[in-house]
Amino acid sequence: MQKRHSSLIVCAACGGIFGRVSVLADKLLITKQGDRLITAWTEDGRICRLQAEPLEGDGILGNIYVGKVRNIVKNINAAFVEFRKGQMGYLPLQASSCPIATDSVVHGQGRVLIGDEILVQVEREAVKTKPPTLTGRLEFAGKYVVLTAGGHGVFLSKKIKDRAVREEMSEFLSACCRGKGYALLARTNSVGTSKEELEREIAELESCYQDVVSRGKHMAQFTCLHRALPAYLDSIQGMYRDRAVEVLTDDEWVYGSVRDFLERRGWSDAPEPVLWNPEHGKMDAVFNISRTVEKALQPKVWLKSGAYLVIQPTEALVSIDVNTGKAVSKKKDVQKNFLKVNLEAAREIAVQIRLRNLSGIILVDFIDMLSKEANQELLAVFRGELGRDPVPTSLVDMTKLGLVELTRKKVRKPFYEQLREDRV
């Protein structure tokens, strides 16, 4: 275990020293609220990301199924595949992605025909009226690498900046997957990991991939061949090694589940989970979890300056409006005040996007500024804040109307939809 400067937390169940909680380390908080499980990330003492999932849920994101092609729509180059009984998914038909057929029959150049049984993985959850998005290029994620079936070559996380490390990692992974019919992606966690550990994980992922393909050829349609990790365990698997992250929970069942998961994986560098001691107060109150959840569902967000944001998700996009509110300067240089408010808003918007899991097209209406240099400074700061997001986010530009355009990859549902689904 990594040594940390920390204060002791005493386990209420066993009465002994059970774990250590760093005062400064980022944290992954897991708690039950009613019939759902809330996972919350903290950075610099503030919750920056929320995830909700039903306790007895039947999540589909990342699962692999034996699907049956029900329709081909040529003008959008896509197929609609029934992957669970009565549930359809949208499958883009890309030339570079050929789904694995259960009967091993490939219709010239990887064509997919109505009636085919193919292996598909849920790539994105259903959002509003749109069905889940499927892919025929199956992915198996580990802590250090991701194996992609049917792909070729090696890819590295953009967060790996060191050129020498990238070259060495690329050469090593290329040797591991050469001629095996799959591609490998090195995650940020792979930096500093021994080659033996990487080889062990690659062998495990390859075995899982081969098992799924083998069983898929003999199983009935709509069978789930591979079930993805619950969101809270997936969060632990994706944590970065270069950041001190500690896992806290106030639920004994969750604590046992996390410990079992880490022991099965055999990760020597994994953070040891800590069972919260109720003598220190309620974890929910100490970390302000319920209050943060409540605020994340409200359209208005107040800033310290007295300005505020209005966040409105719609069917097509998310609009965010910046208002001066009470932050009205009586000084002559109003433009400087506008820049100050806009910079504060940019930092808060980057947090709110992660917190609420907003995705797709996002338009931000900042306060209009006359100076070109001020607008450039605003975009530079905003782009830097968005760069902290682990989900791919791109700031496109500022339009002629002064709206800032950005896009964020859609993976899971927005937080407000996760809660609404749990309550149905």
N, C-alpha and C positions, 0 to 999 in steps of 0.2 A: 504493500500500500504506500501511496505517496504521503510523505510527512507534511503535516499542515499545522499552522499556528491556530489553535482552536480552544474552545471551551467545552467542558464535558457535559454530555447529556446522559442522565441515568435512566435506564430502562425500567419502566414501571412494572413490567411483567416479571423480570428476573431479579430486580433490585441491585444489579451490578452495573459497571460501566459498559455500555453497549455500543457506543459510537461517539464520534466527535463531530461537532458542528462548527465550522469556521465562521467567524463573524463577518469576514469580507468575501468569502467565496460565493460564486453564483450557486443558485439552488434549483432543484427540481422538486416541487411540492406536489404530493399526491394525496388527495383527501376524498372522502365520500360526502356527497350532498344529496340526501333523499335516495332516489333510485338511479343515480348516475355518479360517475367518477370524474373528478375535476383534476386535471394536470396543469400546473402553473410553473412557468420558468421565471426566475428572478435574475436580473442583472443590475449590479450596483445598488442592491437593496430594493429594487422596484420590480413588480410583476410586468413582464414585457410580452408574454404569450400565454394564451389560455386554450385548453382543449377539453371538450366534454364528450363522454361516451357512456352509453347505458351499461349498468352493471351486468345485466343479462342480455347484452346486445348481440346482434348477428351482423357485425361489420363485414363489408365486402372489399374494402380498399386493399389492394395487394393480393387478394385471393386469386387462385388459378382454378378454372373450371373447364369441363368438357362442354363446349357450346355447340349449338346447331345453327347454321346460317339460315335465316328465314327470308331475307330479302337483300337484293343488290341494287343500289341506287347509283347508276353510272354517272349521272351529271355532277354528283359530289364525290365520286370515287370512294364510296363507303359501303359497308354492309351492316345490316342489323342482325345481331346474333342473340338468340335466346340462351342465356348462360345459367339462369336458374328458372325453375318452372314458373312460367308466366312473367318473367322479368327479362326485358330486352336491353341490349347494350349497343352502343355505336362503335363500329370498328373501322377506322380509316384504312383504306387499302393502298398502302404505299409500296412502290416497287422494291424498296430496300427491305421491306419487312414481310416475310412469308410465314404465315401461321403454320404450326405443326398440325398435320391432319392425323386423326386417330388411326386411319387405315394406311397411312404412309403414302397415299396417292397424291401426287402433285400434278395439277392440271397445267401443263405448259407455262413456264415463266412464273410459277407460283400463283396462278389464278385461283380465286376462291369462287365456288359456285353454290347456288342455292341447294340446301340439303346436306352440304358438307358438315362433318363433325370435326371441330378444330379445338385446339387448346388456346384459351384466351385468359388474359390477366386483367383485372380491373385497375386501370391506370388513374382514373379520376372518379370521384363520387358523383352521383346525380346532383345537379344544381338547379333548383327551381323546376322549370319544365323540361330541362334537358336530361336525357337518360345518362347512365354511367358511360364513361369512355373506356373502351377496351383496347388492348394491344395484343398482337400475336408474338411480339418479341418479349419473351418471359424474362423477368428480372428476379435475382435472388441476392438479397442484400445481407452483408455481414457487417461487422464492426469496422473492418479495414478496407474491404473491397466489395464491389458489386459485380456479379456475374450476369451478363446479358446473353441469353441463348440466341443463336442465329446471327450474332454480330461478329465482327472481325476487328482485331486491333486492340489498342490500349488507349485509355483516356485517363486524365488526371484532374482532380479537383482544382478549380481556379484559385482556391485559397492556398494551394501549395506554390509558393512564389520562388523559392530557391532553385535556380537553374540547374545546378549540379545535382540536387536531390531529384528533380524532375527527370533528368536524363538517366540517372541510375535506376530510378523506379520504373521508368518506361522500358528500359532494357531488360530488367528482371521480369516484369510482368509479361512482356512479349514472349520471353522464353517459356513462361508457364502456360500460355494459352495457344501457342503456335500450333496450327493444324487441328485444333480441338473443336472448332465450330462454335465458339463463343468469344465474346469480348469481355475485357475486364476494365473496371473503373476504380482507380485508387482514391479512396476517401481521405479527407483531411487527417483522420485518425491514423492513417498508415505511416505517416512520417515518424521515424524513430522506432518503428516496430521491427523486430528481427525478421530475417528472411524465413527462418523456420516457422515463426508464428504466421506469417503471411501464407506460406505454403500449406500449413495445416488448415487454415480457413478456406483457401481456394479449393483444397481437396474435399472439404465438407460441403461447400456450395456446389461443386461439380457432382458430388454424389447425390445431393438433393435434386439437382436438375435432371440427372439421368433417371432417378427414381420416379419423378413426376412424369416424364415422357414415357417410361416403361409402363406405369400403371394406367396412364391415359389411353393407351391402346386397347385396354381390356375392360375399362369401366364404362358404365352407362352414361348417356348424356345427362348434363346438369350436375354431375358429380363434382364436388369440390376436392381437387387433388392436393392443394396446398393452401393452408390458412395462414394469413399474415399475422404478425404479432399485434396484440392490443396496442392502442395508441400510447399508453403510458410506458410499456416496455420498449416500443419502437423509439420513444424519446430517449430512453437510457442508451439504447444501442447507437443512436446517432450523436451522442455527446462528444465534444471535442476533447482530445487529450491535452491540448495546449491551454485549456482553461480549467481552473479548479472548480469542479461542479460537484455538489453534494446532494444526495437523494434523501428527502425527509418524507415520512408519512405518519399519520396519526391512526392508521388502521392496521391491526395485526395481520389480517388476511393479505392485504397488499404487501406488507413488509415481508411475509413469508414467500409470496409469489415472486417478489424481486430477488430475494436471496436465492431461491431455487433457480431462477433464470440465470443469474450470474454464475452460480456453481456449475450449471449444465454447460455454459459457454466456456468456463475455465479461463476467464479473463483476469490475469494477475494484476492488471493496472486499473481495473474497474473500481468505481467509487463504492465504498461500503455503505449500504443503506442504513438509515438511522430511524428507529422507532421513537416518535416524539413523546416526551415525558409530560403528561398533563399537569404536573406540579409547576411547570413553567407557564401555565395558562393554556388556553385553547390555541392550537396552531392556526386555525382560521382567523382568530382575532389578532394574533401576533403578526401575521403576514398580510392581514387585510384582504383575505381571499374573497369572501362574500361581497364585500363592498366593491372590490375591483370588478367582479362579475356583473354586479348591478350597474356600475358605471359604463361597462363595455357594451351594454344594451341601450344606452341612452344616446340620442343623436347629438346632443350638445356637450362639448368638452371645454371647460374653462381653462384659460392659461393664467399663469401667475401675474402677468402684466395687466390683467383685466380684459384682455381680448378673449375671443372664443371661436371654436370650430363648430361647424354643423356638418355632420357626416350622414349622407343619405344613400344607401345602396338601392339601386333600381334594377330592372330586368336586364338592361343593356350594359350598365356601367355603374361605378361608384362616384358620386360627386362629393367634394369636400370644399366647403366655403370658409374663408378666413374673414372674421369680422373684428373691427377695432374695439367694439364694445365700450368698456370703461377706460381703455388704454388710449385716451385722447390727450395729446400733448398740447399745452397752451403756449409752448415755445414757438418761435418763428420757424425753426427748421423742422417742419412736419415730416419731410421726406426721410430724415434720419430716424424718426420715430416709427415710420412705416417699415423701414428696413429692419429695425430692432424687433418689431412685432412679427414680421414675416419670418425672420430667422428662428424666433422662438416657436412659431407655428410649424415650421419645417421639421424641427427636431421632434415636436410632439406628434405630428402626422406620421412620421416614420415609426414611432412607437405604437400608435393606434392601429396602423395597418397590420402590424404583427400581432398585436393584442387581439384584434377582432378577426384576424385571418381574412382580410379583404383581398380579393384577387380579380384578375381580368383587367379591364380598362379602368383606370382611375384618373379623374380630372380634378385638379386642385385650382381653385380660384383664390389666389393670393391678393392682398391689397395692392392696387396699381401703384407702380413707382415710375417716376419720370427718368431716372438715371439708368443708362444701359449697364454701367459698371455695377450698380446695386443689384440689378437683375442677374447679372453673371455671378456675383458673390452668392446670391440666394440659391441659384441652381447648383453651384459648387458645393455649398454646405448641405443642401438637400440630397444631392447625389452621394455624398460621403455618409450621411446618416442612413440612407437606404442600403448602402453597401454592407451594413452590419446584419442585414436580414439573411438567414440561411436559405430562405426560399428565393429562387432567382427573380430579381426585381430590376426593371430597367426604366430609367428616366429618359423619355424620348426627347422632348424639347418644350419650349414655351411657344404657344401659337400666337398668331397675330392679334388675337383677342385677349392675350395675356393669361390664358389658361395653361397650366403645366400638365403635360400628358405623361403618364407612366403606366407600365404594365407589370403585373405580378402573376407568376405561374399559378394556375389553379390545380390544387391537389385535393385537399379536404374542403368540406363545406365551411362557409363563414361561421364564426362562433355563434351568432344569433340563430342560425339554422340548426346547428348541432343541438342547442338547448330546446328549440321548438320541436325538433324530431323526438327528443327524449320525453317531452311532455305529452306527446300524442298517445 
